[in-house]
C-alpha cells in the first residue's frame, strides 16, 4: 500500500537529461520500510552471525552460572559474568528487530519521497532532485521479498521498490535486469 505521494510515468527524461523508460515517485509506508531494513540487516550480518553470538553468550553464561552454584566459595564475579552474558545473548537477538521498528517508524513519519528513474542502462535515484545518483544494473545488488524489491546501488544506499509503485512491465523489467535473490 503506497501513500498519497505516488506517481508513475513512462517515457520520460532523467534529471541529467538522459532518456529513461519509467519514472516513479513514492513514499514508503512503515511496513515497507521495516521489511527493507530487515532485508538489509539479513544481507549485512545474516541469521548465522546472530545465532553464533547468542550461542556463545548462552554457553559462557551457563558455564559461569553452573560454576557459581557448584563452587563452594561462590565467587560473585562468576555470577555477574554469567548474568551479563545471558543479557548480552538476549540483546543480540532482540536489538535488531527493535531498532528496525524504531527506525521504520521515524522514517515513515517523515514521508520522504523517493524518485526512481529506470532506463535501459541503469537506475537513477534520489530523494530530492539535487541529490540525483546513477547506478548501472550490474552494480546493483537486489533482493526480492514477495512484492518488494530491495536495491543496494551504492555503498550506503538502500532503495525499496514496492510492486505497487510501478506497472507490471516495469516490475518485470527490473526483475529481469537485476535478477534479485529471493527471500522468504
C-alpha positions in Angstrom: 0.0 0.0 0.0 1.5 3.3 -1.1 0.9 6.7 0.4 -0.8 9.5 -1.4 2.5 10.7 -2.9 2.7 8.0 -5.5 3.1 9.0 -9.2 4.3 6.9 -12.2 5.1 7.9 -15.8 6.6 6.2 -18.8 9.0 7.5 -21.5 10.4 10.4 -19.5 13.6 12.4 -19.0 16.0 12.0 -16.1 17.4 15.0 -14.2 20.7 14.6 -16.1 18.8 15.0 -19.4 19.0 11.3 -20.4 16.1 9.2 -21.6 14.5 6.8 -19.2 11.7 4.3 -19.7 10.0 5.0 -16.4 10.0 7.4 -13.5 8.2 6.7 -10.3 7.9 8.9 -7.2 6.6 7.5 -4.0 6.8 7.4 -0.2 7.1 4.2 1.6 4.8 3.1 4.4 6.2 1.9 7.8 5.7 -1.8 7.0 7.6 -1.5 3.7 10.5 0.4 5.4 10.6 -2.3 8.1 10.8 -5.1 5.5 13.5 -3.3 3.6 15.6 -2.7 6.7 15.1 -6.3 7.7 16.4 -7.5 4.3 19.3 -5.1 4.7 20.2 -6.5 8.1 20.0 -10.1 6.9 22.2 -9.2 4.0 24.8 -7.4 6.2 25.0 -9.8 9.2 22.8 -12.8 8.5 21.0 -15.1 10.9 24.1 -17.2 11.3 26.1 -14.4 12.9 23.2 -13.6 15.3 22.9 -17.3 16.2 26.6 -17.7 16.9 26.7 -14.5 19.1 23.7 -15.8 21.0 25.1 -19.3 21.4 28.4 -18.0 22.7 26.7 -15.8 25.2 24.4 -18.6 26.4 27.3 -21.1 26.7 29.6 -18.8 28.6 26.7 -17.6 30.8 25.6 -21.1 31.6 29.2 -22.2 32.4 29.6 -19.2 34.7 26.3 -19.8 36.5 27.0 -23.6 36.9 30.4 -22.7 38.2 28.9 -20.2 40.7 26.3 -22.7 42.0 28.7 -25.6 42.2 31.7 -23.8 43.7 31.8 -23.8 47.5 33.4 -20.3 47.6 30.7 -18.9 45.3 32.7 -16.0 43.7 30.4 -13.2 42.9 32.4 -12.4 39.7 31.2 -15.6 38.0 27.6 -14.8 38.9 27.9 -11.3 37.4 29.7 -12.5 34.3 27.1 -15.3 33.8 24.2 -12.9 34.1 25.8 -10.4 31.9 26.5 -13.0 29.2 22.9 -14.1 29.2 21.7 -10.5 29.0 24.0 -9.8 26.0 22.8 -13.0 24.3 19.2 -11.8 24.7 20.2 -8.3 23.4 21.9 -9.9 20.3 18.5 -11.4 19.4 16.2 -8.5 20.4 18.2 -5.4 19.4 18.0 -5.7 15.7 14.2 -6.1 15.4 13.6 -3.4 18.0 15.9 -0.9 16.3 14.4 -1.7 12.8 10.9 -1.0 14.2 12.1 2.3 15.7 13.9 3.5 12.6 11.0 2.5 10.3 8.5 4.4 12.5 10.7 7.6 12.3 11.3 7.3 8.6 7.6 6.7 7.9 6.7 9.9 9.8 8.9 11.9 7.6 7.2 10.7 4.4 10.3 11.2 2.3 9.6 10.9 -1.4 11.8 8.6 -3.4 12.4 9.4 -7.0 13.4 6.4 -9.2 14.3 6.7 -12.9 14.5 3.4 -14.7 16.5 3.4 -18.0 17.9 0.6 -20.3 21.4 1.1 -18.9 20.7 1.6 -15.2 18.9 3.3 -12.4 18.7 6.9 -11.4 17.6 7.7 -7.9 17.4 10.3 -5.2 15.0 11.6 -2.5 15.5 15.1 -3.9 16.4 16.1 -7.5 19.6 17.8 -6.3 20.8 14.5 -4.8 20.5 12.5 -8.0 22.7 9.4 -8.4 23.0 6.8 -11.1 24.0 3.1 -11.0 24.4 0.5 -13.7 22.3 -2.6 -13.2 25.4 -4.8 -12.8 26.5 -2.6 -9.9 23.2 -3.0 -8.0 22.7 -5.9 -5.5 19.0 -6.8 -5.4 16.8 -8.8 -3.1 13.2 -9.6 -3.5 10.7 -10.4 -0.8 7.2 -11.0 -2.2 6.1 -7.7 -3.7 9.1 -5.6 -2.6 12.4 -5.2 -4.3 15.3 -4.0 -2.1 18.1 -2.5 -4.1 21.6 -1.7 -2.9 23.0 0.5 -5.7 25.9 2.1 -3.8 27.9 1.6 -0.7 25.5 3.3 1.8 22.3 3.4 -0.2 19.2 1.3 0.1 16.1 1.7 -2.1 12.9 -0.2 -1.5 10.6 -0.5 -4.6 7.2 -1.8 -3.8 5.4 -3.6 -6.7 2.6 -1.1 -6.3 4.9 1.8 -7.2 5.5 0.6 -10.8 3.4 -1.1 -13.5 3.7 -4.8 -14.4 6.0 -4.1 -17.4 8.4 -2.1 -15.2 8.4 -4.7 -12.5 9.2 -7.5 -15.0 11.9 -5.3 -16.5 13.5 -4.6 -13.1 13.4 -8.3 -12.1 15.0 -9.3 -15.4 17.8 -6.7 -15.3 18.6 -7.1 -11.6 18.0 -10.9 -11.1 17.2 -10.4 -7.5 17.8 -13.0 -4.8 14.5 -14.2 -3.3 13.9 -14.1 0.4 11.1 -15.6 2.4 
